[in-house]
Amino acid sequence: MRKRMKKISIKEERLTFLKIAITPFILGFIILIFAFFVQNKEKDAKKKSYRAEEMLMIDAARLYDIENNIGSEGVSVAELKKAGYLNYKENDFFFSDKVMITVTKEGSTQKKYVMC
């Protein structure tokens, strides 16, 4: 009976050691997957934010064009801010004040606004 109890005790010790040794690897793997997921979401959010800001600039240029007819020379982001078409805080935009938004004609009536 004693030998049998001793064998069971040794088997339990091995199993406990195995659990303790494997647990950090499993947790590390889960953390690695989570970090990868968060990093991808952050990149996607930056892309969407950049695109939304680009559309905001183009919409502001459209409004400015309605009142001031900017023509093919374009309008800078700095001019849009100065004229009050863009509400902003300091260092709030991805784009610098030197970015130009130009207008090109598409057909006889449609205008296309492009950032450069």
ChimeraX commands (.cxc) that place a marker at each C-alpha (Angstrom):
marker #1 position 0.00,0.00,0.00 radius 0.5
marker #1 position 2.83,2.35,0.88 radius 0.5
marker #1 position 4.57,1.75,-2.46 radius 0.5
marker #1 position 1.36,2.44,-4.29 radius 0.5
marker #1 position 0.80,5.71,-2.41 radius 0.5
marker #1 position 4.40,6.72,-3.11 radius 0.5
marker #1 position 3.95,6.09,-6.87 radius 0.5
marker #1 position 0.75,8.15,-6.92 radius 0.5
marker #1 position 2.49,10.96,-5.04 radius 0.5
marker #1 position 5.39,11.01,-7.54 radius 0.5
marker #1 position 2.96,11.07,-10.48 radius 0.5
marker #1 position 1.08,14.00,-8.92 radius 0.5
marker #1 position 4.34,15.92,-8.40 radius 0.5
marker #1 position 5.31,15.42,-12.04 radius 0.5
marker #1 position 1.89,16.55,-13.19 radius 0.5
marker #1 position 2.00,19.66,-10.98 radius 0.5
marker #1 position 5.48,20.55,-12.25 radius 0.5
marker #1 position 4.27,20.11,-15.84 radius 0.5
marker #1 position 1.34,22.45,-15.20 radius 0.5
marker #1 position 3.63,25.07,-13.69 radius 0.5
marker #1 position 6.08,24.79,-16.60 radius 0.5
marker #1 position 3.48,24.97,-19.40 radius 0.5
marker #1 position 1.23,27.72,-18.01 radius 0.5
marker #1 position 3.64,30.65,-18.76 radius 0.5
marker #1 position 4.01,29.48,-22.36 radius 0.5
marker #1 position 0.25,29.38,-22.84 radius 0.5
marker #1 position -0.21,32.80,-21.25 radius 0.5
marker #1 position 2.63,34.23,-23.36 radius 0.5
marker #1 position 1.03,32.90,-26.53 radius 0.5
marker #1 position -2.32,34.44,-25.63 radius 0.5
marker #1 position -0.67,37.80,-24.88 radius 0.5
marker #1 position 1.21,37.65,-28.20 radius 0.5
marker #1 position -1.99,37.09,-30.15 radius 0.5
marker #1 position -3.73,39.92,-28.28 radius 0.5
marker #1 position -0.84,42.33,-28.94 radius 0.5
marker #1 position -0.90,41.51,-32.65 radius 0.5
marker #1 position -4.66,42.10,-32.77 radius 0.5
marker #1 position -4.40,45.47,-30.99 radius 0.5
marker #1 position -1.55,46.59,-33.26 radius 0.5
marker #1 position -3.58,45.85,-36.40 radius 0.5
marker #1 position -6.58,47.72,-35.02 radius 0.5
marker #1 position -4.37,50.74,-34.27 radius 0.5
marker #1 position -3.06,50.79,-37.86 radius 0.5
marker #1 position -6.60,50.56,-39.22 radius 0.5
marker #1 position -7.74,53.41,-36.98 radius 0.5
marker #1 position -4.88,55.63,-38.18 radius 0.5
marker #1 position -5.71,54.91,-41.83 radius 0.5
marker #1 position -9.38,55.73,-41.26 radius 0.5
marker #1 position -8.51,58.88,-39.35 radius 0.5
marker #1 position -6.15,60.01,-42.12 radius 0.5
marker #1 position -8.82,59.39,-44.77 radius 0.5
marker #1 position -11.51,61.19,-42.74 radius 0.5
marker #1 position -9.23,64.21,-42.33 radius 0.5
marker #1 position -8.51,64.21,-46.04 radius 0.5
marker #1 position -12.24,64.26,-46.79 radius 0.5
marker #1 position -12.70,67.08,-44.26 radius 0.5
marker #1 position -10.06,69.15,-46.06 radius 0.5
marker #1 position -11.66,68.53,-49.44 radius 0.5
marker #1 position -15.13,69.45,-48.12 radius 0.5
marker #1 position -13.72,72.66,-46.65 radius 0.5
marker #1 position -12.14,73.44,-50.05 radius 0.5
marker #1 position -15.51,72.85,-51.75 radius 0.5
marker #1 position -17.20,75.33,-49.44 radius 0.5
marker #1 position -14.37,77.81,-49.94 radius 0.5
marker #1 position -14.66,77.34,-53.72 radius 0.5
marker #1 position -18.38,78.13,-53.68 radius 0.5
marker #1 position -17.74,81.54,-52.12 radius 0.5
marker #1 position -14.31,82.42,-53.54 radius 0.5
marker #1 position -13.90,80.43,-56.80 radius 0.5
marker #1 position -10.39,79.13,-56.17 radius 0.5
marker #1 position -9.75,78.05,-59.75 radius 0.5
marker #1 position -6.99,75.71,-60.84 radius 0.5
marker #1 position -4.27,77.30,-58.66 radius 0.5
marker #1 position -5.80,75.66,-55.59 radius 0.5
marker #1 position -6.05,76.66,-51.96 radius 0.5
marker #1 position -3.75,75.79,-49.09 radius 0.5
marker #1 position -4.79,74.32,-45.77 radius 0.5
marker #1 position -3.42,77.47,-44.12 radius 0.5
marker #1 position -5.82,79.63,-46.18 radius 0.5
marker #1 position -8.75,77.39,-45.24 radius 0.5
marker #1 position -7.86,77.74,-41.55 radius 0.5
marker #1 position -7.41,81.50,-41.84 radius 0.5
marker #1 position -10.75,81.92,-43.63 radius 0.5
marker #1 position -12.52,79.90,-40.90 radius 0.5
marker #1 position -13.41,76.86,-43.00 radius 0.5
marker #1 position -11.42,74.55,-40.73 radius 0.5
marker #1 position -11.80,74.58,-36.97 radius 0.5
marker #1 position -8.58,73.31,-35.43 radius 0.5
marker #1 position -6.36,73.11,-32.41 radius 0.5
marker #1 position -2.59,73.40,-32.66 radius 0.5
marker #1 position -1.05,70.25,-34.23 radius 0.5
marker #1 position -4.52,68.80,-34.68 radius 0.5
marker #1 position -4.20,67.67,-38.30 radius 0.5
marker #1 position -2.03,65.13,-40.12 radius 0.5
marker #1 position -1.59,67.57,-42.98 radius 0.5
marker #1 position 0.68,70.59,-42.83 radius 0.5
marker #1 position -0.46,74.10,-43.73 radius 0.5
marker #1 position 1.49,73.88,-47.00 radius 0.5
marker #1 position -0.74,71.14,-48.47 radius 0.5
marker #1 position -2.65,72.40,-51.50 radius 0.5
marker #1 position -6.08,71.34,-52.64 radius 0.5
marker #1 position -6.47,71.86,-56.35 radius 0.5
marker #1 position -9.55,71.84,-58.54 radius 0.5
marker #1 position -9.72,70.18,-61.94 radius 0.5
marker #1 position -12.67,70.06,-64.30 radius 0.5
marker #1 position -14.34,66.78,-65.10 radius 0.5
marker #1 position -16.60,67.39,-68.04 radius 0.5
marker #1 position -18.28,70.73,-68.39 radius 0.5
marker #1 position -19.90,71.06,-64.96 radius 0.5
marker #1 position -18.23,68.70,-62.47 radius 0.5
marker #1 position -15.18,69.66,-60.45 radius 0.5
marker #1 position -12.69,67.28,-58.92 radius 0.5
marker #1 position -10.82,68.29,-55.76 radius 0.5
marker #1 position -7.37,66.75,-55.26 radius 0.5
marker #1 position -4.90,67.11,-52.40 radius 0.5
marker #1 position -1.26,67.56,-53.26 radius 0.5
marker link #1:1,2 radius 0.2
marker link #1:2,3 radius 0.2
marker link #1:3,4 radius 0.2
marker link #1:4,5 radius 0.2
marker link #1:5,6 radius 0.2
marker link #1:6,7 radius 0.2
marker link #1:7,8 radius 0.2
marker link #1:8,9 radius 0.2
marker link #1:9,10 radius 0.2
marker link #1:10,11 radius 0.2
marker link #1:11,12 radius 0.2
marker link #1:12,13 radius 0.2
marker link #1:13,14 radius 0.2
marker link #1:14,15 radius 0.2
marker link #1:15,16 radius 0.2
marker link #1:16,17 radius 0.2
marker link #1:17,18 radius 0.2
marker link #1:18,19 radius 0.2
marker link #1:19,20 radius 0.2
marker link #1:20,21 radius 0.2
marker link #1:21,22 radius 0.2
marker link #1:22,23 radius 0.2
marker link #1:23,24 radius 0.2
marker link #1:24,25 radius 0.2
marker link #1:25,26 radius 0.2
marker link #1:26,27 radius 0.2
marker link #1:27,28 radius 0.2
marker link #1:28,29 radius 0.2
marker link #1:29,30 radius 0.2
marker link #1:30,31 radius 0.2
marker link #1:31,32 radius 0.2
marker link #1:32,33 radius 0.2
marker link #1:33,34 radius 0.2
marker link #1:34,35 radius 0.2
marker link #1:35,36 radius 0.2
marker link #1:36,37 radius 0.2
marker link #1:37,38 radius 0.2
marker link #1:38,39 radius 0.2
marker link #1:39,40 radius 0.2
marker link #1:40,41 radius 0.2
marker link #1:41,42 radius 0.2
marker link #1:42,43 radius 0.2
marker link #1:43,44 radius 0.2
marker link #1:44,45 radius 0.2
marker link #1:45,46 radius 0.2
marker link #1:46,47 radius 0.2
marker link #1:47,48 radius 0.2
marker link #1:48,49 radius 0.2
marker link #1:49,50 radius 0.2
marker link #1:50,51 radius 0.2
marker link #1:51,52 radius 0.2
marker link #1:52,53 radius 0.2
marker link #1:53,54 radius 0.2
marker link #1:54,55 radius 0.2
marker link #1:55,56 radius 0.2
marker link #1:56,57 radius 0.2
marker link #1:57,58 radius 0.2
marker link #1:58,59 radius 0.2
marker link #1:59,60 radius 0.2
marker link #1:60,61 radius 0.2
marker link #1:61,62 radius 0.2
marker link #1:62,63 radius 0.2
marker link #1:63,64 radius 0.2
marker link #1:64,65 radius 0.2
marker link #1:65,66 radius 0.2
marker link #1:66,67 radius 0.2
marker link #1:67,68 radius 0.2
marker link #1:68,69 radius 0.2
marker link #1:69,70 radius 0.2
marker link #1:70,71 radius 0.2
marker link #1:71,72 radius 0.2
marker link #1:72,73 radius 0.2
marker link #1:73,74 radius 0.2
marker link #1:74,75 radius 0.2
marker link #1:75,76 radius 0.2
marker link #1:76,77 radius 0.2
marker link #1:77,78 radius 0.2
marker link #1:78,79 radius 0.2
marker link #1:79,80 radius 0.2
marker link #1:80,81 radius 0.2
marker link #1:81,82 radius 0.2
marker link #1:82,83 radius 0.2
marker link #1:83,84 radius 0.2
marker link #1:84,85 radius 0.2
marker link #1:85,86 radius 0.2
marker link #1:86,87 radius 0.2
marker link #1:87,88 radius 0.2
marker link #1:88,89 radius 0.2
marker link #1:89,90 radius 0.2
marker link #1:90,91 radius 0.2
marker link #1:91,92 radius 0.2
marker link #1:92,93 radius 0.2
marker link #1:93,94 radius 0.2
marker link #1:94,95 radius 0.2
marker link #1:95,96 radius 0.2
marker link #1:96,97 radius 0.2
marker link #1:97,98 radius 0.2
marker link #1:98,99 radius 0.2
marker link #1:99,100 radius 0.2
marker link #1:100,101 radius 0.2
marker link #1:101,102 radius 0.2
marker link #1:102,103 radius 0.2
marker link #1:103,104 radius 0.2
marker link #1:104,105 radius 0.2
marker link #1:105,106 radius 0.2
marker link #1:106,107 radius 0.2
marker link #1:107,108 radius 0.2
marker link #1:108,109 radius 0.2
marker link #1:109,110 radius 0.2
marker link #1:110,111 radius 0.2
marker link #1:111,112 radius 0.2
marker link #1:112,113 radius 0.2
marker link #1:113,114 radius 0.2
marker link #1:114,115 radius 0.2
marker link #1:115,116 radius 0.2
view
